[in-house]
Amino acid sequence: MAFFHSEADMKHPSGYALIRRHLRRYPHALRQHLLQELNRLVTCEPVIGIMGKTGVGKSSLCNALFRSEICAVNAVEACTRQPQRVRLRFGQHYLTLVDLPGVGESVTRDGEYRELYQRMLPEMDLVLWVLKADDRAFAVEEQFYQDVFAQFRGPVPPVLWVLNQVDKTEPAEQWCWLSAQPSALQAEHIARKQQVVARQLGIAEQNILPVSVRGRYRLSRLVEAMITRLPKQARSPLVPHLQNGYRTTSIISTASSSFGDAVVEVIDKVIDLAPLPQVARSALQAVTHTVARAARSLWGFFFG
């Protein structure tokens, strides 16, 4: 369903009417093209891959982040050995989560999964690779990451490594459930674990995010990282799907600013491709940032 309606439908003031008003100087055909492109921005559907071994808490993590229930958490066996696509809807916005089967089950299955992951990588905007904080080694993940990502030909989606269940970090009995914080000794061990994982996988330490769903620890930091790593056009459509506590002023500010930037890029692209005299092209480019400011101010109308 298109968000932008015909001018006949604009008898009452709305965000769409205001956008049209700012585009009134554009030739009709160009204005329609712009509205179509803006509509694509508003209706963009982010695709996030969820990777990791069975039992690392992928489903629990997703259920903690997003408003919709993702899939039943099963501690005995994997939910599925096939990619499970979950299409979430909130209002007019959609989000697709691709829950990929866990690595490390067997050599045969890992070989199948490598091909599967490589085939699916190009369609993803972001990958959350979930690790279990109390695992002692990550040789399987290291090999898999090198085989799938490092050797992939083409653009690779950004990866956030989620060090999950850090409340189990020794000494686990020292976790403070009331303040949702690790003890000083646990915090030291968590930091050391981040360093070990970064060194073993050959990745930047800031890409490893320690969290605990059960301990309500640093999930907001993970959401902030997701928003900044997603492509500009995918940031705002993610926000409506987040649990209430993660739709913070900072998250909304980043998303709305990115939406305005994406609008500028769309307008510049459409103007560059249009067969216009240079004078007309310059005149339209001069009002581009006015339209972008309007888009930012109307962010809540589209995504709130």
N, C-alpha and C positions, 0 to 999 in steps of 0.2 A: 504494500500500500504506500503510495507516495505521500510525503509530508507536505509538499507545496501544492496548493490548490490553485484553481483558476482565479482570475481577478474578480470574476462574478461572485465567487464565494467569499470575497473579502469585504463584506458589508460592515462587519464588526472589526474593531481594531484587534490585531493579534501580532505575534512575533513575525509570522510570515508576511503580513501586510507591511510591517516596518522594513523588513529586508527588501521587499519589492520597491518600497518607496525610495530606498537608497540606490536601487538599481535603475531608477526611472530614466537616467541620462543615457543608459545603454540602448543601442538599437534593439528592436524587438527580438530578432532572431538570436542575437548575442545574449540578451537577457534570459531567454528561455534556455539556452545552452548552459548559462551560469547557474540557473536554478536547478537544472538537472544534476550538475556537478555538486552543488551544495547539498542537494538531496542525498547524493551518494555518501557525502561526508556524514550527514546526520544519521543515515541508516547503515553505516559501516558496521559489520559484524566481526568483532575480534575472534581470532582462533588461538587458543592457548593449549599447548601440549603438556600433559602431566606424565613425567617419566620417573622411574625408580623401581627398585625391587618390590616384590610382594611383601606386605607387612610393614612398610615404612610409614604408613599413615596418609596416603595420597587422598583417599576419600574423606577422611576426617578433616584434613587440611582444607580441602575445597568447601566442605560444608561449613567450616568456620569462617571462610572468607566471603562466600556468596549467599545470597538470599534463598536460592532454591536448593533443595536436597539433591545431591549429586548421584550417589548410589549407595546401596546398603553396605555398611562396613562389615567385612567378613574376616575375622582373625585366623580362620582355619585355612582357607584357600583363596586364590585370586578371584576377584569378581568375574574376570573374563580373560581368555587368552587371545582375544581379538580386540582390535581398537574399539573402544566404546565411545561413541560420539554422543555427547549430551548437549542438546541445544536449549539453552536457558532463555526465557522470555520475561522481560519486565516492561510493561506498557508496550511501546512500539519498538523497543530495543531488544536485540538478540545477542547472545554470546555463545560460542561453541567451545566446549572443552573436549579435548581428545585424550581420553584416559588410555594410555598405551600400556600393553602388557609388560609386566615386570621383567627385568633382565636377571640373569644368574640362576634361572631354574634348571637349565641343562645346556650343554654345548650345542646340541642340535637346535633347540629352540632359540638360543641366542643368535645362531646363524640366520634363522628365519626372521628374527626381530630386526637384525641389522638392515636387511633389505627393506623391511616394512618401514622402519624409521626413516631411512634415506628417501624412500618414495614419498613420505608424508611431510618431510621437513619444509619443502618450499611453500606449503600452504599455511604454515604456522607463523603467527606474529610474535610469539614468545614461547619459551619452554621453561617450565618449572621442573627441575630435576631434584627429586626428594631423596635425601639420604637419612639414615637413622643415626642419631648422634652416638649411640652406644655400640655401634658396629666397630670392630677393631681394625678392619682393613677395607679398602675400597678398590681392590685389584680388578674386580669385574667391571666397576664403573669406569676405571681408568682405561681399560682395554676397549670398552664399548665406546667411550667418548673419543678416543683416538681413531677407532675404526669408522665411526659414523660421522662425527662432526669434523675432525681435523682433516679427513680425506675427502670431505664432501665438495664436489665441484659446483660452485654456484653460491649465491648469498645464503648464509646460515642465520636463522633467527637467534636473537639474543637468548642466553641461557642464564637463569638464576638458580644457583644451587641452594636448596633449602635444607639446612641441618635441623631435622625435626626431632621432637621428643627430647630436647635438651634437659628437661626436668629429671631425666633418668641418669644424667651425668653424675658420676661418683664425686663426693658422697651424696647419693640420691636422697637420703633421709634429711639432708640439710636444706632442701628446697623450701622456700617460704611461700606457702600457698596463699596466705593472706595478702601479701604485697605483690604476688606473682613475679618474684625475683629469685635468682639463684643466690646461694651464699657466696661469700668472697672466694672461698676455695673452689666452688663449682664454677664461678665466673672465670677463674684462672684456668681451670681445666677446659672449659668451653673455648676460650681464646686459643689455647694450645691446640685443640682439636681443629679449629679453623685453619691454623697454620699448617698442620699436618696434611689436611685435605687439599689445601691450595698447592702445597709442594708436590704431593703425590699425583694430583690431576694436572698440574701445570697450568693453573688458572689464577686469576687475581683474587686476593683474599677478600676484597670488598664485594666480590660476586657470591660469597658464601654467607648466607643469612641464617643465624641460629634462631629457631623459634620453638615454641611449645604450644600446641593446641590445648592440651589438658591444663597446662600451667598458665595459659593466657599471656604468653610472653612474646613480645616483639612482632606480633602479627601486623601491627600498623606499619612497622618498618618495612615489612615484606610488601605490603600494598603500595607504599611510597616508591619502592624500587620497581615494582611492576609498572606503575604509571610512567615513570621516567624512562623505562627501557622499551615500552611498547612504541610502535610507530605513532607519529602525531595523530593521524586520523583514527587510530584505534583507542586512544586514551579516554576521550569523553564517553564513547559508548560503553566502556567498561564500568563507569561510575554508578549508573543506576542499579547494577547487579550486586554491588558491594553491600555487605551488612551495614546497618546504620552507623555503627561506631567508626567505620573506616571512611565514611564520606565526610572527611574533615575539611576545614577551610583551606588548608594547604593543598590537599588533593584536588579540590574543586578549582583552586587558583591555577594549579599546574595544567589541569585539563582544559579549562576555559582559555588560558593563554595559548595552549597548543592548538585549540580549535581555531582561534583567530589567525594563528600562523598558517594553518592548513588552508584557511579561506583565502589568505593572501596568495599562497602558491597556486591555488586553483584559478583565481581571477587572473593572475599574471600569465598562466599557461593558456587560458582561453583567449585572452587579448592578443598574446603573441601569435596564436594560430589563426586569428581572424583576419580576413582581407580588408584592412582598414588603412586609410591615409595616415601618415605619421602624426599629423596634428590631432586627429581624432584619437589615435592610440595613446598619445601623451595625455590628452584630456581625461581619458578613462582611467589611465594609470594613476592620475593625480587623486582620484577619489577612492582608489583601492583600499587605503588604510581607514577611510571613513566607514566603508562597508565592513571591514574587519573589526573595527571598534564596535559597530552595531552588533555583529555576530557574537562578540565576547559578552556584550551586555545582555544579550538574549540567550546566553548559554543555559540558564535555568529553565527557560521555556522549552528548549529542545531536549535537555538531559536531566532536568531537576526532578 
